[in-house]
Amino acid sequence: MSCVTSSSFLVIVNGKPSEPFGVSRGLHQGDPLLSYLFIIMVEGLGHFLKFRASQGLIHGWQWGNGLPQISHLQFVDDTTLMGLARIREAESFRYTLDIYIAASGQKVNEHKFSIFFFNTPQTIQRRIADILQFQVGLFALFIWVFLLLLEDTPGLLGRLYLTSCIRRCFVQVAPMYFLKEFDTLSRQFLWSGTLSTAKWSLVKWDTMCRPKNEGGLGLCSAILNGQALAAKLYCHWCTSKNQLWVRILTHKYLPNVNVFDVSCFPVEGRGSMICNTLKLGAQLVKNGLFWICHTGSQDPFWLDSWDGHPPILSTHPHLQSLSDMFISVGWDTIDHYKIAHNGGLVACFRWKNPSELPLGGFVEDRKELAQILESRECTTLVRNDALVCASNNLSGKFYVSTGCVELVWQTFGDIQVPWWKQVWYKFSWPKYNFFMWLVVHNRCLN
């Protein structure tokens, strides 16, 4: 605060500067500098927590063997503390917070802080809550956004726009039961204007969720949107190799599997929402994932798609014995099957001949493998390999919006109705467009 209070200011009044005056109250709420000052302060808290953890005074939480112990997570002005449900651990956290409060002048608002327990006896929960002076909280996974709409109910067209906007607010995956209930209440709110009473629906919900060129309103079903979000999570799991959450998910659901080989193995297990979400997302994304081969040091040669081609074993399953023999000697990535040759100033690569492959036997299979490789380009780039999703868009990135479009196409097909342009483009007023849509479906009330 000395940097703030030691400065002086003056104000120009009627073209003349006033006398300089100092700052005595610090930064007011809403000042742009306030957030930067706060981040600088909480950065000190993070370093102090790391120091306490390095001394063994805070154990933190370890998700599995081989994974680092985490004592805290910080994002902007949010700080999450994680540790063992032990009295000594709670006392150490409280001591750390007290030192930070005394040094920074900040205070902890106990009413805004909550502590959550997993498989901890009630007596231990109460003692730890008393030490930390936090209240025991309950997990609230979702906020029911429709409660904001109960005060003032607009007309049918207004409710349609509100429903469409709210459905675009989903930014994380949700359980299937929640998505089904969300669709049910969306339909009820759209036709009745309230959540307390139900009303007869003029048009089926499935019809309304179709694209406009197929006779619908273009609403995206919450279930399809949830599947697209699940596919995005799975795509990030396969492509984000150095993230901590990727290592945690891989350790939990694909033990003893390298993070670079996630896309090669099916997700096992049942019951967990995250596990079910990953399996659901894999169904949409997995067929479109392939490696862009540069060096080939990360691309699985036999099990994965690369450079837009399907996996070799999926199109040539009779080469399984040959692949097992090569994998047994460590030939599992593409770079083992390439060799550099003289190309002048730039290093060039070519595919190895059957005679240059290791071990012996399988003469016919080796010749067939050479014919397969002749149809594939042997790149000479030295950049790192990249795993992309080509089934979604040309950029190789997965977007929820285009994922929803693909799911709608898979669910409803691609059958255009002849009248959709006359309904949606003949009139410029949305109210008339919606009225004509009801007329075409023979659902206009007299």
N, C-alpha and C positions, 0 to 999 in steps of 0.2 A: 504493500500500500504506500510505501514511502515514495515510489516512483510517481504515484498519482497525486498525493497530497503535497509534494514538493514543487509541483508546477504551478504556474500562474496564468491567468487569462485576463483579457480586456474585451470590452464590448464597444462597438462603434454606434454612437447615438447621434442622430442628425448630422452624420458625416464627421463627427469628432470622436476620437478614442477616449474611453473612460480611464479611470485610474486602475492599475493592475490589482487583481484580487486573487487570493489563493483558494484552493479547494480544501474544504474541511469535512465533507461528508462522503468522500469516495465517489464511486460510480453509481448512478441511479439505475433503477430497474429498467431494462430494455436498452441500455447503452450498448453499442456494438462491441466495445472493448471488454464488456463484462464477461462474455463467454470465453474470450481468450485468456483473461486473467484466471477464470475458474479452471480452465483446462490445465494451465501451468501449475496451479495448486494441486489438483488431483493427480497430476503426473508424479508429484512428490510422494503422494500416498501410495501409488503403485510401486515406486522404487523401494519405499520403506517396507511394504509387504514382501517384496522379493528378498530384501535383506533379512527379514525375520524368518522367511522360509529357508534361506541358505544356512541359517544358524540352527535349524532344526526345531525352532520354537513354534512354527506353523507347518503342519503336514500337508494340508490341502487335500485334493481329491485326485486319485489316480484311476483312470477308466479301465486300465488293463496293463498287463505286463508289457514292458517295452515302450509304454507311452509316458510322457512327462507328467509330473504332478502339477496340478493347477490350483493355486490358492485364490485367484481372483481373475475377473474379466472386466475390462473397462471399455466403454464405448461412449464417447463425448462426455456427457454429464451423468452417465449411469455406471454404477460400480456394483458388481456381484461378487460376494465373498463365498468361497466354497471350502469346506473342511470336514473333518471327522466329527461325529456327534459325541464329543468328549468334553468334560468339564474343563480340563486344562487347555484344550484347543479354543474353547469359547473365551476363557480368561485371557489368552494370548491375543485373540482378535480384539477384545475390548481394550486391552492395554495399548495396542497399536492405534486404535481409533482415538483414544484419549490423548496420546502423544500428538497425533495429527491435529486434533482440535485445539490443543494448547498452542501448537506452533503456528497454525494458520489463522486462528481466530474464527474459523467457521464452526457451525453447530450442526448436529445431526437431528433431524426432525423424526423422532421415534414414531410419530403417527403415520409417516409416509413409508416407513421401512417395515418389511415383513421377513420372517424367517420360515423356511420350509424344511421339513424333515422327511426322510425315507426310512421306513422300518425301524423307527426309534420308539422306545417305551415312553409313555406319557410323563412319567416322573422325570426322566432325562430331558424331555422337551421343555417342561416347565422350568427346570433349573437353568438350562442354557438360555431360555428366553429372559429369565430374570437377570442373568449375568450380562447379556448383550443389551438388555432393555429394549428389545424388539418384540412386537406382537407376532404370535404364530398365525401365519396366513394359510389360506386355502387356494389351491390352484384354480384360476379362472382362465380357461383356455381361450374363450371367445366372448366377445361383447355383442349383445344382441342389438344390432344397429337399427332394427325396425322400431324399437321403442322411441326413437327420435321422431318418428313420423305419426305418432298417435295423436298429437295435439291438434294438428291441422291437416285434414284429409283433402287433397285437391281432387279435381275431376279425374275421369278415367284415363285421359291422355297424360295428365300430370303424374298420375300414379305409375303409368307405364314408363315414363322417363325416369322417375325416381327409382323404380325397380331395376331398370337397365343400368343406371349409374352405380347403385349400391353393389350390384353383382360384379362390377369391375374393381371393387375395393379389396377383393381377396388377394392377399400377398403371401400367404403361407398355406400349406396343406391342412386339411381338416378331416376328422373321421367321417366315414361314409354315412353314418346315421345322422350327423349334423347336416350334411349336404342334402340328404333327402328331406329332412324337416325344413330346411331353408327353402327348398323348392316348393314344398307344400304351403308354407306360410306366404311365400311370394305370390303364389296363385291366389290364395285367399285374400291377401291385401289388395291385389290388382283388381279383383272383381267386386269385392265388398267394401273396400276402403278401410277396413279395420281388422284387427287380429282376434277380436273377441267373438265375432259371429261369422259363420260361413255363408256363402251365397253361391247359387248355381253358376257355373262357368259357361260362358257362351261358346268358347272355343277350347278344344283340348290343349293341355299344356305342351304336349309333344309337338303339336302343330305350331304353336306360338314360338317354340324354340328352333324351328327350322329357319334357314336363311330366307331373306325376302324374295329372292328369285325362285325359291321353291315353295312359296305360298305362306311363309311364316312372318313373324315380326322381327326376326334377327336376334332374339334374346338368347343368351348363352346359358344353358342349364348349369346349375351349380355343380352337379355331378360331373359333367364334361369339363368344366373349368377346374375342378379338383383333380381330375385325371391329368389335365395339361400341366398343372402345378407339380403333380407327382412326377411327371415325365421330366420337367425341368430340374427337379431335385436329383433324379437319377442321372441325368446328363451331366450336372455339375459334379456329382459323385465320381463319375467316370473320367472327367476331364481335369478336375482340380486335384492335382497330385500332391501338392505340398501343404495343403491346408490341414489344420489340426482336426477339424470335424470329420474330414475324409479318413484320416487314420483311425479315428474312434469308431466310425461306422464299419470300416473294413475289419477292424479287430473284433467287433461284436457280431457281425452278420456273415463275414467271410474270413474266419480265422485261418491263419497259415497261408493266406493269399497275399501276394504283393499288390500294392496299390495300383501299379501299372497294369495289372491283369484283372481288374474288377469286371470289365465288360465281358470277359471270357467265361464267367461262372454265373450260374443262376443263384438268386437270393433265396436262401433257405430260412426256415422258421415260420412261425405263425403266432397270431395273438397280439403282437406289438403293432401299434398304429404306424410307427415308422417303418417297420418291416413290411407291412401290408402296402404302405404307400410306395416303397421302393419297388416291390414286385409289380404293382399296378403301373408305375411309370416305365418299368423296363419293357412292358408289352408294347408300348408306343414308340420307344426310342431305340431299342436294341437293334432292330433290323436296319436302322439308318445310321448307326455308328460305324465309322471306319477311320483308319489311320491315314494321314497324309505322310507318306514315307519320304524322309529326307536322308538322314544317316542310316535309319533302319535299326538303330540300337535299342529302341523301345518297342518296335512293332512285333507282336507275336506272328511268326511266319505262317503257322499252320492253323491256328484257332481263330484269328481275327480277320475282319475285312480290312483291306488296305488299298489305297489309291482307287477307291470306288468299286473294287472287285469283291465278290463274296469270299468267305473263307475257303481255303483250298480243300479242307476235309469235308466241307458241306457239299461241294460239287464233285469231289472225287473221294468218296469214303473208303474205297479200296486201297488208298495209300496210307491207311492208318498204321500198318506195320512199319512202313518206311519212316513215317513221322516219329513213331515211338523209338526207333533205333537212333535217329538223329537227335531227338530231344534227350536221350539217355547220355549223350556225350556233350550236352550243353548247346547244341545247335537249335535254339528255340526262337531267335529273333532274325530279322531279315538281313542284318549286316553280316551274318555268318555265310550267307549264300551269295555275297557279292565279293568281287576282287578288283583291285585297282590295276589299271594298265596304263601304258605310256600314251598320254594325250597331249603332249606339248607342255605349255606353261600351266595348264589347268589339269588337275587330277581327274581322270575319267574312271568310271566303274562299269563292269559288265557282270552278267550272271555267270556263276561257275559252271563248268562243264560237268557232265556226269562222272568223268574220271577224277575230277578234283574234289568230289564229295567224300566224306570220311567213310571208313569201314568198307565192307564189300557186300556182295549179294544184291538181290532185288534189281537185276539189270533192266528188265522191262519197266519197272516202276520208276527207275532213274531217268530213262529216256522220256517217259510220259511227263515227269516233272520238268524236264528241260523244255519240252514243247509248251507246257503251261507258262513257263517263265518267258518264253520268246514273245508271247502276246502282251507282256507287262513291261512297262518302262523301268529301266534301271537308272534311277536318278543319281546325279553326282553332287547334289546340294549337301552342305555340311551343317545346315540348321537343325535344331532339335525337331523331333517328330511331334505331330499334333493330332489329337483325337478330336474329331468333329462329328456333328450330326447333320448329314446331308438330306435326310428325309423331311426336314422342316423348312429350310430356306437355303439359298445359294451361299450365304455368308458363312455357313457352318456353325452358327449359334442357334440355340433353341430359344424361341420366344413363345410365351403363353398364348398370345393372340393367334398366331399361326398354328399352334398346336390345337387350339379349340376348333379352328377351321377344319383341320384334318380329321379331328374326332367327329365333328358334325357330318363331314362327308362319309366317314366310315359308318356312322349310325343311320343317317337318313338317305344316303346315296346322293346322286347328282342329277335330279330330274327337275328341270325348270318348268314353271307354269307359264302359259303364253300371255297372261294378263298382268304380270307383275310390274312391267314398266309403265303401263297405263295407270296403275293404281298409285305408284310411288313417285312418278315423275311428271304426270299430267298436271297435277295441282301443286302449287308451291306452299300451301298451308298444311302443316302436319295434321291438323284436326280433320280436314277433308280427306287426306290420305288414309287416316285410320278409319274414318267412316266408310270409305269405299272398300277398304279391306274387309270390314264386317259385312258389307253388302255382298261382296263376291263369295264369302263363305256362308251366305244366307243366314246370318246371325244378327241382323239389324232388328231391334225391337220396334214395334209399331207404337 
